[in-house]
């Protein structure tokens, strides 16, 4: 899809355009209001899609859980392989649309690779992720960042002390969740491996606090996020943080989300995912 259309949708999604203005401009790109509505459906990821890993997959144990956070009970989806053996924990942090079916599916994908996967709902203090994803975007913007980070730090502690956990903890996050994965690496010494996908970077003065190894995934067509890379890399090198950085040329922000037809890049997503799982196995299982 034309990058100009995706950028226009980002303006609308971030509240810079109201719906009337957005549809007017989108119809100019599309050649009419009917075509614009079709494009909007694609942009909002409404296309039907089966989960890659079913919530009833016989190889997994899944459950809805709650753990104590800074704001009270935090809801989450927990998934792990069947069996009595202990496995490392991985926190899966959602995009700015909340803990939706896609992220629950991603958590199951992680669990199937031999991990205890927890996908917390950052919107728990506001009653949980709503069905309307546009409302979720608005609510994410209203969260108190420091309390939210503390809730993710509590998630790391929950996994570290879980009866089937080895005590080794990793985190993977996407978009807004990528930024939170960076913040968790800064704020939790319990995290040994962090994988932010196209996440906003932490403040340079905080980078020295990172104890985890980092695997950084960025999209080539993501100017807003990528402009923070040089300063971040300089701080990582200065603090002697172990990290690897991959740039996926031609891919857009959110390229891993296979429910988002406009942005999903199969080649980049599969390559990044393979690197992510290999990284977690290296850092958490050895």
N, C-alpha and C positions, 0 to 999 in steps of 0.2 A: 504494500500500500504506500502511496505517495507520502513522503515524510512530512510535507506541508499539512496534510490532513491529520496525521498523528499529532503534530505539534499544535494544531488548532484544537484538537480534542484535549490535549494537556492543559491549554489555557482555560478551557471550559471546566475541566475536571478540578482544576486548582482555584476555581472561583474568580478568574479574571474576566470571564464572559458570562452573561446570563444565558439561559436556554434559548431565548428568542434570537439574541445576537449570534449565538453559536450556530443555530440551524440556518439562519440567513446566510452566513458565510460558508457553511458546509454545502448548502444547496448550490452556491456559485461554483464550487469545486466539482460537485456531483452532476450538475446539469439539471437540477430540479429538486423539489421538496420530497418527492417519493423516493428518488434515488438517495437523497440525503438520509432519510429514515432507514433505508437498508444499510447504508454505511454506518450509521449510529449503532445499529444492532451488532454489527461486526466489531466496532470499536469497544463496545461495552462487554464483549465476550459472551454474547448470548447463545452462540452456536452450541447445539447439543453435543455432548461428549461423555463417553463412559470413563469411569475412573480407571487408571492404569492398574491400581491395586485395590480390589474390592474391600469394603469394610468387613465383609464376611469371609475374607480369604482364610482358608483353613490352616495356613502356615503361621498365622499371626494371632496374638491376643490383643484386643483393642478395648478401651474403656474411656468413658468420660470421667475426669477426675477434678478435684479441687485441691489447691495447696495454699498455704498462708503466705500472703504477700504484704507489701507495705500499705496497701489500700484495703486489706481484708482478703477474703477468699478470691483466688484467681482460678478461673475455669481453664480447662485444657483437654486436649485429646492425647491419650497415651497409647502407644503401640509398641509391641515387642515380639520377637520370635517365640514360638512355643518351645517349651523345654525348661529344664531346671538350671541351666548354666547361667552364670553372670555375664553381662555384656556392658560395654561402655554406653554412656548416655549422650544423646544429641538433642539440643533444643532447636526447634524449627520455628522461625519467626516470620509471621505473615506480612503481606504487603499492606498498603493503606486501606484495603477493603476488608480488613478484619480476618478472623478465623473462619474462612469459608470452606466449601467442599474441596476446592483445589488444594489448599494448604493441608487439610486433613489427609488428602491423598498423598501429598508429598511426604508427610510424616510416615505414612505406611510404606512408601518406597524406601525411606531410610531404614525403617525397622526390618524390612525384608533383607537388607544388607547385613543384618546382624547387630543392630543397635536398639537400645531402649530410647524411643523417640517421643519427645513431648512437644506438642504445639500449643503454647499458651494463648489465651485470648486476651490481648492487651485492652480490649474494651470491657473487660469484666467489671471495672468500677462504674461503668455506665449501663450495666444490665446485660452486657454481652453483645456480640456482633449481631446487628439487625439483618433481616433478609434483604432489605434494600441496600445495595452496595454503595449507592451514592450517599445515603445517610451515614454509612460507615465511614466514608471519606471525611465527611464533616465532623463526625465524632472523634476521629483520630486526631484532627487538628485541634481539638479541645482538651486533649490529654495533658496532664502535667508531666513534663519530660522526666524530671528527676524521680518522681514516684513510679513512673513506668519503667525506668531503668532498674529501680530497686525491685520491682516485681519480677523482672527477668533475672536479676541476681538471685532472687529467692527460688526461681525455677532451677537454676544451676545447683543450688543447695539441695532442693528436693530430689533431683536426679542423683546427686552424689551420694545421698544417704538412702536411696531406694534399695529394698532388699535384694533385687536382682541386678543391681549396678556394680560394676567393678570400681566405681569411684572416679573414673576418667570421664571428662565431659567435653563435648564440642558444641558448636553452635553454627547454624546456617540460617541466613536471613535474606529476604528478597525485597528490593526497592526500599520502602520505609523500614522493612525488617532488616535490610542490609545495613542501614545506618544504626539500627538497634544492636545488630551483631557486633559492629565496631565498638559501640558503647559498652556492651557486655564484656568484650575483651579488655577494655580500659578499666572497668569497675569490678570485675570478678576474678580473683586469683585462682578460682576453681576451674576456669576454662583453659583447656590445654590446646585447643584447635578451633579457629574461627574462620568461617567462609562467608563473607559478605558478597552478595551478588549486587552489582551496581548500586552500592550503598554510599550515602554521604559520609565523608570522612570525619573522624573526631578532631577536636582542636589539637594543633601541633604540640601545645604545651602539656597535653595529657598522654601523648603517645608513649612516653617513657614508662607509664604505668602498666603497659601491656605485658603479660607473662606468656600469652598464647602464641603459637605459630599461626601465621595468617596465610590464607589462600584467597587472593583478590580477583574477582571476575568483573570485567568492565565491558560495556558495549561501545563499539566504535562510533556509533551515531548518537551519543549521549553527552552532548556538550555541557549541559548544566552540571552533571555529576563529575565528568572527566576533568573539568577545570581545577578541581581540588587535588588531583593526583600528584602533580609535582611537589607541592608542599608536604603532602602526606608521605611520599617516598623519601623526601629529604629527612623528615623527622624519624621515619623508621630506620633509616641508615644511621643517623646520628645516635639513636638509642640501641643500635645493634639488635633490632627485632628480626627474628627469622620470618621471612615472607617470600611468597611467589606471586607475581602479578601477570595476569593474562588479559589481553585486549582482543575482543572478538570483532574483527573488522566487518563492516556491513551489517552488523546486528544493532537492533534498537534496544533502548531501555525496556526491561521486562521481557527479554527474549526467551527466558526459561518458561514462561507461563503458557502452557499448551492449551489453555482455555481462551486465550486472547489471540484471536486469528490475525489481528492487525500487526501484532508485535512478535509473535512466536517465530523463532528461527530454529528449525529442527536440528540443523547441523551444529550450530553453536551450543544449543541446549544439551545435546547428547555429549558433545566434547567436554563441556563444563561439568556436566553431571558425572561423567566417568572420572574426571580429575578430582571432583569433590569426594566421591566415595573412596578412591584410592588414598587421598590425603587423610581422611578420617581413619581408615584402616592402618595407615602408617603411624599416625600420631597417637591413636587411642588404643590400638590393639597390640602394640609392641612395647 
